[in-house]
Amino acid sequence: MWRGRHDRVPEVQSARRFELLDASGRVRAVLGDLSPSTSSDWFPGISLLDEEGHERLSLMLTASGPLLSFAEGGNVALELGLHDLAFPETTNAGPFVVLCDHRGRARWAVRIDADGNPVIVPGGGDEPEDEE
């Protein structure tokens, strides 16, 4: 424990990635780059993993804004985010929620448009449902 030993605590620690291991040596939390391995982007964030190594919760800053993602059984179940106009890759700026099926496929989404109106996106794609 570090109690009473504050003089030994370094002021700054630097690394590209930090991993928190459980008693069995399994990675249970990651602080660092959370971008997909196929991406050249760098998305800083924190991720919590279950005993099997599946990501269950992540908070990251993507190319279009912050994203909070919940997963179940290795697949995304719910995402909350903000497409921020300050980021050059942003389209459809504003907050959003995406609900996914058990396979991780987006099934329904809602976002707030530039005028402050909710836009429902069935299927979770980018196109809103037709108004009748």
Secondary structure as the mmCIF struct_conf table of DSSP 4:
data_model
#
loop_
_struct_conf.conf_type_id
_struct_conf.id
_struct_conf.beg_label_comp_id
_struct_conf.beg_label_asym_id
_struct_conf.beg_label_seq_id
_struct_conf.end_label_comp_id
_struct_conf.end_label_asym_id
_struct_conf.end_label_seq_id
TURN_TY1_P TURN_TY1_P1 ARG A 3 GLY A 4
HELX_RH_3T_P HELX_RH_3T_P1 HIS A 6 ARG A 8
BEND BEND1 VAL A 9 VAL A 9
BEND BEND2 GLU A 11 GLU A 11
BEND BEND3 ARG A 16 ARG A 16
STRN STRN1 ARG A 17 LEU A 21
TURN_TY1_P TURN_TY1_P2 ALA A 23 SER A 24
BEND BEND4 GLY A 25 GLY A 25
STRN STRN2 VAL A 27 ASP A 33
BEND BEND5 SER A 35 SER A 35
TURN_TY1_P TURN_TY1_P3 SER A 37 THR A 38
STRN STRN3 PRO A 44 LEU A 49
TURN_TY1_P TURN_TY1_P4 GLU A 51 GLU A 52
BEND BEND6 GLY A 53 GLY A 53
STRN STRN4 GLU A 55 THR A 62
TURN_TY1_P TURN_TY1_P5 ALA A 63 SER A 64
STRN STRN5 GLY A 65 GLU A 72
TURN_TY1_P TURN_TY1_P6 GLY A 73 GLY A 74
STRN STRN6 ASN A 75 HIS A 83
TURN_TY1_P TURN_TY1_P7 LEU A 85 ALA A 86
BEND BEND7 PHE A 87 PHE A 87
TURN_TY1_P TURN_TY1_P8 PRO A 88 GLU A 89
BEND BEND8 ASN A 92 ASN A 92
STRN STRN7 GLY A 94 CYS A 100
TURN_TY1_P TURN_TY1_P9 HIS A 102 ARG A 103
BEND BEND9 GLY A 104 GLY A 104
STRN STRN8 ALA A 106 ILE A 112
TURN_TY1_P TURN_TY1_P10 ALA A 114 ASP A 115
BEND BEND10 GLY A 116 GLY A 116
STRN STRN9 PRO A 118 PRO A 122
TURN_TY1_P TURN_TY1_P11 GLY A 123 GLY A 124
BEND BEND11 GLY A 125 GLU A 127
HELX_LH_PP_P HELX_LH_PP_P1 PRO A 128 GLU A 131
#
